[in-house]
Amino acid sequence: LDEFARKEMIERYDKALIWFIYEYADDTPARHIRDYDNIESKEVLDMINAFFLLDDGGDFCQLHYSSCRGKRDCTRIIISPDICLISCLDREENRHIFSAYV
């Protein structure tokens, strides 16, 4: 990412939504899906801040965490200047938004 940032102009957002989506394979037992308070995302947020944000403080970004079932275990991160992207929407309504970013 550092090398890419040296070659390309990356827009840094003054306000942003950071959405961590934890995808679990369909056959993952429910007991293996981690609680959000047991998932460490600080290092990832620090990296996002270094390249994409002016600041990662509460005045500058919103954090959102969600989980879903899918084909494989992975983490997806959406960085959007639209901080209202998921506000006031339930998960079922977010499926079309999620699909647009996959």
DOMAR-851217 format. One record per atom (N, C-alpha, C): residue number from 1; chain; x, y negated, z negated. Coordinates in steps of 0.1 Angstrom, whole numbers. Example, Ala and Ser with C-alpha at 12.3 -4.5 7.8 and 13.67 -1.06 7.14 Angstrom:
2
1,A,132,57,-78 $
1,A,123,45,-78 $
1,A,132,33,-78 $
2,A,128,22,-71 $
2,A,137,11,-71 $
2,A,129,0,-79 $
***
This chain:
102
1,A,8,12,0 $
1,A,0,0,0 $
1,A,9,-13,0 $
2,A,19,-12,-7 $
2,A,29,-23,-8 $
2,A,34,-26,6 $
3,A,38,-16,13 $
3,A,44,-17,27 $
3,A,33,-23,36 $
4,A,21,-18,35 $
4,A,10,-23,43 $
4,A,7,-37,41 $
5,A,7,-41,28 $
5,A,5,-55,24 $
5,A,15,-65,29 $
6,A,27,-60,31 $
6,A,38,-69,37 $
6,A,36,-71,51 $
7,A,29,-62,58 $
7,A,27,-63,73 $
7,A,14,-69,76 $
8,A,4,-67,68 $
8,A,-9,-71,71 $
8,A,-14,-82,61 $
9,A,-23,-90,66 $
9,A,-29,-100,57 $
9,A,-41,-94,50 $
10,A,-40,-93,37 $
10,A,-51,-87,29 $
10,A,-59,-98,22 $
11,A,-72,-99,24 $
11,A,-80,-109,18 $
11,A,-81,-106,3 $
12,A,-78,-116,-5 $
12,A,-80,-114,-20 $
12,A,-93,-121,-24 $
13,A,-101,-113,-30 $
13,A,-115,-118,-35 $
13,A,-114,-126,-48 $
14,A,-121,-137,-48 $
14,A,-121,-144,-61 $
14,A,-132,-138,-70 $
15,A,-142,-132,-64 $
15,A,-152,-124,-72 $
15,A,-155,-111,-64 $
16,A,-156,-100,-71 $
16,A,-157,-88,-65 $
16,A,-164,-77,-74 $
17,A,-171,-68,-67 $
17,A,-176,-56,-74 $
17,A,-166,-45,-71 $
18,A,-162,-38,-81 $
18,A,-154,-26,-80 $
18,A,-163,-14,-84 $
19,A,-165,-5,-75 $
19,A,-174,6,-77 $
19,A,-166,19,-76 $
20,A,-165,26,-87 $
20,A,-158,39,-88 $
20,A,-169,50,-87 $
21,A,-168,58,-76 $
21,A,-178,69,-74 $
21,A,-170,82,-75 $
22,A,-174,89,-85 $
22,A,-168,102,-88 $
22,A,-177,113,-81 $
23,A,-171,119,-71 $
23,A,-179,130,-64 $
23,A,-174,143,-68 $
24,A,-183,152,-71 $
24,A,-180,165,-76 $
24,A,-186,175,-66 $
25,A,-179,186,-63 $
25,A,-183,196,-54 $
25,A,-197,202,-59 $
26,A,-205,205,-50 $
26,A,-218,211,-53 $
26,A,-218,222,-63 $
27,A,-207,230,-62 $
27,A,-206,242,-71 $
27,A,-199,239,-85 $
28,A,-196,226,-87 $
28,A,-190,223,-100 $
28,A,-200,224,-111 $
29,A,-197,232,-122 $
29,A,-206,233,-133 $
29,A,-208,220,-140 $
30,A,-220,217,-145 $
30,A,-223,205,-151 $
30,A,-214,201,-163 $
31,A,-209,212,-170 $
31,A,-200,209,-181 $
31,A,-186,204,-177 $
32,A,-183,205,-164 $
32,A,-170,200,-159 $
32,A,-171,186,-154 $
33,A,-183,180,-153 $
33,A,-184,166,-149 $
33,A,-181,157,-161 $
34,A,-171,149,-159 $
34,A,-165,142,-171 $
34,A,-174,130,-174 $
35,A,-174,127,-187 $
35,A,-180,115,-192 $
35,A,-172,103,-188 $
36,A,-179,92,-185 $
36,A,-172,80,-180 $
36,A,-161,75,-190 $
37,A,-164,76,-203 $
37,A,-154,71,-213 $
37,A,-142,80,-214 $
38,A,-142,92,-207 $
38,A,-131,101,-206 $
38,A,-123,100,-193 $
39,A,-126,90,-185 $
39,A,-120,88,-172 $
39,A,-112,76,-173 $
40,A,-99,77,-171 $
40,A,-90,65,-171 $
40,A,-89,58,-158 $
41,A,-93,46,-157 $
41,A,-93,39,-144 $
41,A,-84,26,-145 $
42,A,-78,24,-156 $
42,A,-71,11,-158 $
42,A,-59,10,-148 $
43,A,-52,20,-146 $
43,A,-40,19,-137 $
43,A,-45,17,-122 $
44,A,-56,23,-119 $
44,A,-62,20,-105 $
44,A,-67,6,-104 $
45,A,-74,1,-114 $
45,A,-79,-12,-114 $
45,A,-67,-22,-114 $
46,A,-56,-20,-121 $
46,A,-45,-28,-120 $
46,A,-39,-29,-106 $
47,A,-39,-18,-99 $
47,A,-34,-17,-85 $
47,A,-44,-25,-76 $
48,A,-57,-23,-78 $
48,A,-66,-31,-70 $
48,A,-64,-46,-72 $
49,A,-63,-49,-85 $
49,A,-61,-63,-88 $
49,A,-48,-69,-81 $
50,A,-38,-61,-81 $
50,A,-25,-66,-75 $
50,A,-26,-70,-60 $
51,A,-35,-62,-53 $
51,A,-36,-64,-39 $
51,A,-49,-71,-34 $
52,A,-59,-69,-41 $
52,A,-72,-73,-35 $
52,A,-80,-84,-43 $
53,A,-76,-87,-56 $
53,A,-83,-96,-64 $
53,A,-75,-108,-69 $
54,A,-81,-119,-72 $
54,A,-74,-130,-78 $
54,A,-72,-127,-93 $
55,A,-81,-120,-99 $
55,A,-80,-116,-113 $
55,A,-90,-105,-115 $
56,A,-87,-96,-125 $
56,A,-97,-85,-128 $
56,A,-104,-88,-141 $
57,A,-105,-100,-146 $
57,A,-112,-103,-158 $
57,A,-127,-103,-155 $
58,A,-135,-103,-166 $
58,A,-149,-103,-165 $
58,A,-156,-114,-157 $
59,A,-149,-126,-157 $
59,A,-154,-137,-149 $
59,A,-153,-135,-134 $
60,A,-144,-126,-130 $
60,A,-141,-124,-116 $
60,A,-145,-111,-110 $
61,A,-148,-101,-118 $
61,A,-153,-89,-111 $
61,A,-162,-81,-120 $
62,A,-170,-73,-114 $
62,A,-179,-64,-121 $
62,A,-174,-50,-118 $
63,A,-175,-41,-128 $
63,A,-171,-27,-126 $
63,A,-184,-19,-127 $
64,A,-184,-9,-118 $
64,A,-196,0,-118 $
64,A,-190,14,-117 $
65,A,-196,24,-124 $
65,A,-192,38,-123 $
65,A,-204,46,-120 $
66,A,-203,56,-111 $
66,A,-214,65,-108 $
66,A,-208,78,-104 $
67,A,-216,88,-105 $
67,A,-212,102,-101 $
67,A,-222,107,-91 $
68,A,-218,116,-83 $
68,A,-227,123,-73 $
68,A,-221,137,-70 $
69,A,-230,145,-64 $
69,A,-226,158,-59 $
69,A,-222,156,-44 $
70,A,-213,165,-40 $
70,A,-209,164,-26 $
70,A,-202,176,-21 $
71,A,-194,175,-11 $
71,A,-187,186,-5 $
71,A,-174,190,-12 $
72,A,-168,180,-19 $
72,A,-155,182,-26 $
72,A,-154,173,-38 $
73,A,-144,176,-46 $
73,A,-141,167,-57 $
73,A,-132,156,-52 $
74,A,-136,144,-55 $
74,A,-128,132,-51 $
74,A,-133,120,-58 $
75,A,-126,109,-57 $
75,A,-130,96,-62 $
75,A,-130,87,-50 $
76,A,-141,79,-49 $
76,A,-142,69,-39 $
76,A,-142,56,-46 $
77,A,-136,46,-40 $
77,A,-136,32,-46 $
77,A,-141,22,-36 $
78,A,-151,15,-39 $
78,A,-156,5,-30 $
78,A,-153,-9,-37 $
79,A,-146,-17,-29 $
79,A,-143,-31,-33 $
79,A,-151,-40,-24 $
80,A,-160,-47,-30 $
80,A,-169,-56,-22 $
80,A,-170,-70,-28 $
81,A,-170,-80,-19 $
81,A,-172,-94,-24 $
81,A,-186,-96,-28 $
82,A,-195,-87,-24 $
82,A,-209,-88,-28 $
82,A,-212,-82,-41 $
83,A,-211,-90,-52 $
83,A,-212,-85,-65 $
83,A,-226,-80,-69 $
84,A,-236,-84,-60 $
84,A,-249,-79,-62 $
84,A,-252,-67,-54 $
85,A,-242,-60,-49 $
85,A,-244,-49,-40 $
85,A,-253,-38,-47 $
86,A,-250,-35,-59 $
86,A,-258,-25,-66 $
86,A,-266,-30,-78 $
87,A,-265,-42,-81 $
87,A,-273,-47,-93 $
87,A,-287,-45,-90 $
88,A,-294,-41,-101 $
88,A,-309,-39,-100 $
88,A,-314,-28,-91 $
89,A,-305,-20,-86 $
89,A,-309,-8,-78 $
89,A,-307,5,-85 $
90,A,-316,14,-83 $
90,A,-314,27,-90 $
90,A,-306,36,-80 $
91,A,-301,47,-85 $
91,A,-292,55,-77 $
91,A,-298,60,-64 $
92,A,-311,64,-65 $
92,A,-317,69,-53 $
92,A,-317,58,-42 $
93,A,-319,46,-45 $
93,A,-319,35,-35 $
93,A,-305,33,-30 $
94,A,-295,36,-38 $
94,A,-281,34,-34 $
94,A,-275,44,-24 $
95,A,-283,55,-22 $
95,A,-277,65,-13 $
95,A,-274,60,1 $
96,A,-282,51,6 $
96,A,-279,45,19 $
96,A,-266,36,19 $
97,A,-265,29,8 $
97,A,-253,21,6 $
97,A,-240,30,5 $
98,A,-241,40,-3 $
98,A,-230,49,-5 $
98,A,-226,55,8 $
99,A,-236,60,16 $
99,A,-234,66,29 $
99,A,-226,57,39 $
100,A,-229,44,38 $
100,A,-223,34,47 $
100,A,-208,33,44 $
101,A,-204,36,32 $
101,A,-190,35,29 $
101,A,-181,47,29 $
102,A,-188,59,32 $
102,A,-181,71,32 $
102,A,-175,74,45 $
***
